[in-house]
Amino acid sequence: MKVVYHASAGPDLTARLAARPGLEIAICPEDDDALLTSLLPECEVLWHVLKRCTAEMIAAAPKLRLIQKIGVGVNTIDLEAAKARGIPVCNLPGTNSRAVAELALALMLAVLRRVPRFDASLRAGTWTDLALQDGLGELGGRVVGLIGYGSVPRILAPVLAAMGCEVLYTARHQVTDAMGRFVPLSSLLQSSDVVSLHLPLTTATERLLGEAELSQMKRGAVLINTARGGLVHQPALIAALRSGHLDGAGLDVFVEEPLRPDDALLTMDNVVLTPHVAWITTGTFNRSFNLAAENCRRIAAGDALLHRVV
């Protein structure tokens, strides 16, 4: 079965993909449109990562039988175009939850302890920068608010509680076995020292945190986003960080990806940035590729697919 993995891959990942039995996996970096154009006519399964899967891409793949999201969010796939062709779309819930939870925690600590700034200062030849020592914070003893309570918060919340945090959460419905106290969104924003986003990007959640919501957050609070950039109104976030209303932010996702070289976030030393890599670990890849390969087997055999979205 001919599969196109639409993302870049280093030597280790390339070897992992090549070792998948029964699959002929072509690796197509997201910025190589010419290669993608040459691969789509024979593509039977698209392993989609982040770059938008458009109606035009789907139309250019007459043999396409399955669009398999390597990850969870399907907001970058033209679901209506897939549905019109009768092409199933599947995702992989839970495969990257531990990785995302761990990076969310790492970003909280990196912002509060100013890890990148100490690293840069030390590399520049300064052993002790007294200016960076003012206001260093600990995570323990703080109130952490989790927006959404899916698989990532289920891993993260007990860790935060074990570190001495008070955990609040908000979600569409109260979760009976949640580690933390359920509160409305407005109460969470007003009470939390750290707010962390853990929900999909939909028409209902787009710009969930706009100027009004960010202004409700405690002065000096920290925002963490490992979910989707569109959940936050980025200009309002930048304004809140510049004014000092928010003390810092840890961001793995952005409205526009990759970030433009002139993006204001790149100039702000109270923001810790990573390039949408929260989900990327060898553990995530192992779990994801196992399930994706199983769905390839199932589509060939005519069996029911795992985690079908469309």
C-alpha positions in Angstrom: 0.0 0.0 0.0 1.4 3.4 -1.0 1.4 5.9 1.8 2.6 9.5 1.8 3.9 10.8 5.1 3.4 14.6 4.7 6.0 15.9 7.0 9.8 16.1 7.4 11.7 13.2 8.9 15.2 12.9 10.3 17.3 9.8 10.0 15.8 7.9 12.9 12.2 8.6 11.9 13.0 7.8 8.3 14.3 4.4 9.4 11.2 3.8 11.6 9.0 4.5 8.6 11.0 2.3 6.2 10.7 -0.6 8.6 6.9 -0.7 8.5 6.0 -4.1 6.8 3.6 -4.0 3.9 3.7 -0.3 3.5 5.5 1.7 0.9 5.9 5.0 2.7 7.1 8.1 0.8 8.3 11.0 3.0 7.2 14.4 1.7 8.4 17.4 3.6 5.6 20.0 4.1 7.4 22.7 2.0 8.1 20.4 -1.0 5.0 21.1 -3.1 6.6 19.6 -6.2 7.3 16.3 -4.6 3.8 16.2 -3.2 2.3 16.9 -6.6 4.3 13.9 -8.0 3.2 11.6 -5.2 -0.5 12.3 -4.9 -1.6 10.5 -8.1 -0.5 7.1 -6.7 -1.2 7.8 -3.0 -3.6 5.4 -1.4 -3.2 6.7 2.2 -2.2 10.1 3.4 -0.6 10.3 6.8 -1.4 13.9 7.5 0.5 15.9 10.2 0.1 19.7 10.2 0.2 21.3 6.8 -3.4 21.8 5.6 -4.9 19.0 3.6 -7.0 20.9 1.0 -9.7 20.0 -1.4 -7.2 20.5 -4.2 -4.9 17.9 -2.6 -7.7 15.4 -2.2 -8.8 15.9 -5.8 -5.3 15.3 -7.1 -5.2 11.9 -5.4 -7.7 9.7 -7.4 -6.5 6.5 -5.6 -6.8 8.0 -2.1 -8.6 5.6 0.3 -7.8 7.0 3.7 -6.6 10.3 5.3 -5.0 9.3 8.6 -4.2 12.2 11.0 -0.9 11.6 12.9 -2.2 13.3 16.0 -5.6 14.4 17.2 -6.8 17.8 15.7 -8.4 17.5 12.3 -9.0 21.2 11.8 -6.3 21.3 9.1 -8.1 18.7 6.9 -10.9 19.7 4.5 -13.4 17.2 6.0 -16.2 18.2 3.6 -14.0 17.5 0.6 -13.1 14.1 2.1 -16.7 13.3 2.8 -17.8 14.3 -0.7 -15.3 11.7 -2.1 -16.3 9.1 0.5 -12.8 9.1 1.9 -12.7 8.3 5.6 -10.7 10.5 8.0 -9.3 9.0 11.2 -7.2 10.5 14.0 -5.2 9.1 16.9 -6.6 10.3 20.2 -4.4 9.6 23.2 -1.2 8.7 21.3 0.5 12.0 22.1 -1.1 12.9 25.4 1.8 12.1 27.6 4.2 14.0 25.4 2.0 17.1 25.3 1.4 17.0 29.1 5.1 16.8 29.8 5.9 19.8 27.5 3.1 21.8 29.1 4.7 21.2 32.4 8.1 22.0 31.0 6.8 25.3 29.6 5.3 26.3 33.0 8.6 25.7 34.7 10.6 27.4 32.0 8.6 30.5 32.1 8.5 30.7 35.9 12.2 30.0 36.3 13.3 32.0 33.2 15.3 29.0 31.9 15.9 30.4 28.3 17.1 33.7 29.6 19.5 32.2 32.0 20.8 29.9 29.3 21.3 32.8 26.9 23.0 34.9 29.6 25.4 32.1 30.5 26.2 31.4 26.9 27.0 35.1 26.5 29.6 34.9 29.2 27.6 36.1 32.3 27.6 33.7 35.2 25.4 35.7 37.6 22.8 38.0 36.1 21.2 39.6 39.1 18.5 41.2 37.0 17.2 37.8 36.1 17.0 36.6 39.7 14.2 39.1 40.6 10.7 37.5 40.5 11.7 33.9 39.9 8.8 31.7 40.8 8.0 28.2 41.9 5.1 26.2 40.5 4.3 24.5 43.8 1.8 26.5 45.9 0.2 28.1 42.8 -3.3 27.8 41.4 -3.2 26.2 37.9 -6.3 26.3 35.8 -6.8 23.8 33.0 -9.2 24.7 30.2 -10.5 21.4 28.9 -10.2 18.1 30.6 -9.4 15.4 28.1 -6.5 13.0 27.9 -3.7 15.5 28.4 -5.1 17.1 31.6 -5.8 13.7 33.0 -2.1 13.1 32.9 -1.0 16.6 33.9 -3.4 17.3 36.8 -2.1 14.6 39.2 1.5 15.7 38.5 0.6 19.3 39.3 -1.3 18.2 42.5 1.8 16.1 43.5 3.9 19.3 43.1 1.7 21.2 45.5 -0.5 23.1 43.1 -4.2 23.7 43.5 -5.8 22.5 40.3 -8.9 24.1 38.8 -10.5 23.0 35.5 -13.3 24.0 33.3 -14.9 21.9 30.5 -18.2 21.5 28.7 -19.3 19.1 31.4 -18.1 18.4 35.0 -15.8 15.3 35.1 -16.7 13.0 38.0 -13.2 11.6 38.4 -11.2 14.8 37.7 -8.2 15.7 39.7 -9.1 19.3 40.5 -12.1 21.5 41.2 -14.6 22.4 38.4 -15.3 26.1 38.0 -16.7 28.3 35.2 -14.2 29.8 32.8 -14.5 33.3 34.2 -13.7 32.0 37.7 -10.8 30.0 36.5 -9.3 33.0 34.7 -9.7 35.2 37.8 -8.3 32.7 40.2 -5.4 31.0 38.4 -1.7 31.9 38.5 -1.1 29.7 35.5 -3.7 29.0 32.8 -3.1 26.1 30.4 -5.2 25.3 27.3 -6.2 21.8 26.4 -9.0 21.7 23.9 -9.5 21.4 20.2 -9.9 24.4 17.8 -13.5 24.6 16.5 -15.9 27.4 15.5 -17.0 27.4 19.2 -13.5 27.6 20.7 -11.8 30.0 18.2 -10.4 33.0 20.0 -11.8 31.6 23.3 -9.3 33.9 25.0 -9.7 37.3 23.5 -9.0 40.7 25.0 -11.9 40.5 27.5 -10.9 37.1 28.7 -7.2 37.9 29.0 -8.0 41.0 31.0 -9.9 38.8 33.5 -6.7 36.8 34.2 -4.8 37.7 37.4 -2.1 40.3 37.0 1.2 38.5 36.8 -0.4 35.3 35.6 1.2 33.0 33.0 -0.5 31.5 29.9 0.5 28.1 28.5 -0.8 26.9 25.1 0.1 23.5 23.7 -3.3 23.0 22.0 -4.0 25.3 19.0 -2.9 28.9 18.4 -6.3 29.9 17.2 -7.7 29.5 20.7 -6.1 32.8 21.7 -6.4 36.2 20.0 -2.7 36.7 19.5 -2.6 40.5 19.3 -4.5 40.7 22.6 -2.0 38.3 24.1 0.9 40.3 22.9 -0.6 43.5 24.3 -1.2 41.8 27.7 2.4 40.6 27.8 3.8 44.0 26.9 1.7 45.8 29.4 2.8 43.5 32.2 -0.7 42.3 32.9 0.6 38.8 32.1 4.0 38.0 33.5 4.8 35.5 30.8 3.6 32.8 28.3 4.8 29.4 27.1 3.6 28.8 23.6 4.0 25.7 21.3 1.3 26.7 18.9 0.4 29.8 16.9 -2.3 31.3 14.7 0.1 31.3 11.8 2.7 28.5 11.5 5.6 28.7 11.0 6.0 32.1 12.7 6.9 35.0 10.5 10.4 36.3 11.1 8.9 39.7 12.2 6.4 38.2 14.6 6.4 40.3 17.8 6.5 37.1 20.0 10.0 36.4 18.8 11.2 39.7 20.4 9.7 39.1 23.8 11.9 37.7 26.5 9.0 36.8 28.8 7.8 34.3 26.3 9.1 30.7 25.9 8.5 29.4 22.4 8.7 26.0 20.8 7.8 25.1 17.2 4.6 22.9 17.6 6.7 20.0 18.9 4.7 19.2 22.1 3.5 16.0 20.6 6.8 14.8 19.1 8.6 12.1 21.1 9.8 8.6 20.1 7.0 7.3 22.3 4.4 9.3 20.3 5.7 8.1 17.0 5.7 4.4 18.1 2.1 4.6 19.3 1.0 6.6 16.3 2.6 4.6 13.6 1.3 1.3 15.1 -2.3 2.6 15.0 -1.9 4.2 11.6 -0.4 1.0 10.2 -3.3 -0.9 11.7 -5.8 1.4 9.9 -4.0 0.8 6.6 -4.4 -2.9 7.2 -8.1 -2.4 8.0 -8.8 -0.3 4.9 -7.2 -2.9 2.7 -9.2 -5.7 4.4 -12.5 -3.8 4.5 -12.6 -3.8 8.3 -14.0 -1.1 10.6 -11.5 1.7 11.1 -10.1 2.9 14.4 -11.0 6.4 15.6 -12.9 7.4 12.5 -13.9 11.1 12.4 -15.6 11.2 8.9 
